[in-house]
């Protein structure tokens, strides 16, 4: 059991804050602004890892409380075991793999994650048949954690949480045993809906990171989550 699954054994839903910056100093500033708040998971975003390298994971790890998990959004699509090992050695407690990639890659990443007590998250961004893919990977490979993800470019075209409510409900109905994370322009008003749908991990990025007062925005999300 990795750290994220351990946190989930204590309470649900968890709050994951996505640090989707391109400069490490901006991410560090945001983390420091949230000091003392009840954030379960800090996500080192893909743009940050690509811009600053996997070392960014270690820097963020050094800044967050020991009780919080650090998630490296590597979006692995090849050499699964290698990329999991790079993220873990940098300090990651959880790592993402792209659900649309080959099963061989996901299996390689998952096996390495198991060895290292790292939680592997299958990011379903770009997957057309999400229900079928969850069926295949959860039953075929034993994957436990999946993320329904509305990407930033899709959000710019008007897609939001409302567009995936029925999908989330269907996934939770069919696969109550899996852990489901949801990301995609989540705002305070979306949190109540996601809780009602049984989402396990609520991922919030821009509502906090692009706020004029990130700490206040995070406090609003946390208050709604803990009601």
C-alpha positions in Angstrom: 0.0 0.0 0.0 1.4 3.4 -1.0 0.9 6.6 0.8 -2.1 7.8 -1.1 -4.0 4.5 -0.4 -2.9 4.8 3.2 -4.4 8.3 3.4 -7.6 7.0 1.7 -7.9 4.3 4.4 -8.4 7.1 6.9 -10.7 9.5 5.1 -12.4 10.4 1.8 -12.4 12.4 -0.3 -8.8 13.6 -0.4 -7.7 17.0 -1.7 -5.0 17.1 -4.3 -3.6 20.5 -5.3 -2.1 20.5 -8.8 1.0 22.7 -9.2 0.7 23.3 -12.9 3.5 25.8 -13.2 6.6 25.9 -15.4 8.9 27.6 -12.9 9.9 25.9 -9.7 10.0 29.1 -7.7 6.4 29.8 -8.5 5.4 26.3 -7.3 7.4 26.6 -4.2 5.8 30.0 -3.4 2.4 28.5 -3.8 3.2 25.6 -1.5 4.6 27.9 1.1 1.4 30.0 0.9 -0.7 26.9 1.8 1.5 26.1 4.9 -0.6 24.6 7.7 -3.6 23.8 5.6 -5.1 20.3 5.4 -3.9 19.4 1.8 -3.6 15.6 1.4 -1.6 15.5 -1.9 0.6 17.9 -3.7 0.8 17.3 -7.5 4.0 18.2 -9.3 2.4 18.9 -12.6 3.6 17.7 -16.0 4.6 21.2 -17.3 6.7 21.7 -14.2 8.5 18.3 -14.6 9.1 19.0 -18.3 10.4 22.5 -17.6 12.5 21.9 -14.4 13.1 18.1 -14.6 12.2 15.4 -12.1 14.3 17.2 -9.5 11.2 19.4 -9.0 9.6 16.4 -7.3 12.3 16.4 -4.6 12.1 20.1 -4.1 8.3 20.0 -3.5 8.8 17.0 -1.3 11.1 19.0 0.9 8.6 21.8 1.3 5.4 19.9 2.1 4.4 18.3 5.5 5.5 14.7 6.1 1.9 13.7 6.3 1.1 14.9 2.8 1.8 12.7 -0.3 3.6 14.0 -3.4 2.3 13.0 -6.8 4.5 13.1 -9.9 2.3 13.7 -12.9 4.7 12.0 -15.3 2.0 10.9 -17.7 4.2 7.9 -18.6 3.6 6.5 -22.1 6.8 4.3 -22.5 9.5 2.7 -20.4 7.1 2.4 -17.5 9.4 0.9 -14.9 12.2 3.3 -15.6 10.0 6.4 -15.3 8.4 5.1 -12.1 11.8 4.5 -10.6 13.0 8.0 -11.6 10.0 9.6 -10.0 10.2 7.6 -6.8 13.9 8.2 -6.4 13.2 11.9 -6.7 10.6 11.6 -3.8 7.3 10.7 -5.4 4.7 8.8 -3.5 2.5 8.4 -6.5 3.0 8.5 -10.3 0.7 8.8 -13.3 0.7 6.7 -16.4 -1.4 7.4 -19.5 -4.3 5.1 -19.9 -4.2 5.3 -23.7 -0.7 3.8 -23.9 0.1 0.1 -24.4 -0.8 -2.4 -21.7 2.8 -3.5 -21.6 3.8 0.0 -20.5 1.1 0.1 -17.8 2.0 -3.3 -16.6 5.7 -2.4 -16.4 4.9 0.8 -14.5 2.5 -1.0 -12.2 4.9 -3.8 -11.3 7.7 -1.3 -10.5 5.3 0.8 -8.4 4.3 -2.3 -6.4 8.0 -3.0 -5.7 8.5 0.5 -4.4 5.2 1.0 -2.5 4.3 3.8 -5.0 0.7 4.3 -6.0 0.2 4.2 -9.8 -2.6 6.3 -11.2 -4.0 5.6 -14.6 -4.8 9.0 -16.2 -7.7 8.4 -18.6 -7.2 11.7 -20.6 -7.8 11.0 -24.3 -9.3 7.5 -23.7 -12.5 7.3 -25.7 -14.1 4.1 -24.1 -13.4 4.9 -20.5 -15.7 2.2 -19.0 -14.1 -0.5 -21.2 -10.6 0.7 -20.3 -11.3 0.6 -16.6 -12.8 -2.9 -17.0 -9.7 -4.1 -18.9 -7.1 -2.6 -16.6 -8.7 -3.2 -13.2 -9.6 -6.8 -13.9 -6.8 -7.7 -16.2 -3.8 -6.0 -14.4 -5.2 -5.2 -11.0 -5.0 -1.5 -11.3 -6.7 0.3 -8.4 -6.5 4.0 -9.0 -8.0 5.8 -12.1 -8.3 9.5 -12.9 -11.0 11.0 -15.1 -9.3 14.1 -16.4 -10.6 17.0 -18.5 -7.5 18.6 -19.9 -6.8 22.3 -20.0 -7.3 22.5 -23.8 -10.6 20.7 -23.5 -11.7 23.1 -20.7 -10.9 26.0 -23.0 -13.4 24.6 -25.4 -16.1 24.7 -22.7 -15.9 21.2 -21.2 -16.2 21.0 -17.5 -17.3 18.7 -14.6 -20.9 18.9 -15.7 -19.9 17.0 -18.9 -18.6 14.0 -17.0 -21.1 13.7 -14.1 -23.0 10.8 -15.7 -19.7 9.0 -16.5 -18.5 9.4 -12.9 -21.7 8.0 -11.6 -21.6 5.0 -14.0 -17.9 4.3 -13.1 -18.7 4.3 -9.3 -21.8 2.1 -9.8 -19.9 -0.5 -11.9 -16.6 -0.5 -10.1 -17.1 0.4 -6.4 -13.8 -1.2 -5.6 -11.6 1.2 -7.5 -10.2 4.6 -6.4 -11.5 7.4 -8.6 -9.8 10.8 -8.9 -11.3 13.6 -10.9 -9.6 16.7 -12.4 -10.6 19.4 -14.8 -11.3 23.0 -13.8 -12.8 22.1 -10.5 -14.2 25.0 -8.5 -15.8 25.3 -5.1 -19.3 24.7 -6.4 -18.2 21.4 -8.0 -17.0 19.9 -4.8 -20.4 19.1 -3.3 -21.4 17.3 -6.5 -18.2 15.3 -6.6 -18.7 14.3 -3.0 -22.2 13.1 -3.7 -20.9 11.1 -6.7 -18.5 9.3 -4.4 -15.2 10.6 -5.9 -12.2 9.6 -3.8 -9.7 12.2 -4.8 -10.7 15.8 -5.8 -7.9 17.5 -7.9 -7.9 21.3 -7.9 -5.5 23.4 -9.9 -6.3 26.8 -11.3 -9.1 27.6 -8.8 -6.3 27.8 -6.2 -3.1 28.4 -8.2 -4.5 31.2 -10.3 -6.4 32.9 -7.5 -5.5 36.3 -6.3 -5.6 34.7 -2.8 -4.6 31.1 -3.2 -4.8 30.4 0.6 -8.3 31.7 0.8 -9.3 29.6 -2.3 -7.8 26.5 -0.8 -9.6 27.1 2.5 -12.9 27.3 0.7 -12.3 24.0 -1.1 -11.2 22.3 2.2 -14.2 23.6 4.1 -16.5 22.2 1.4 -14.7 18.9 1.3 -14.8 18.4 5.1 -18.5 19.2 5.6 
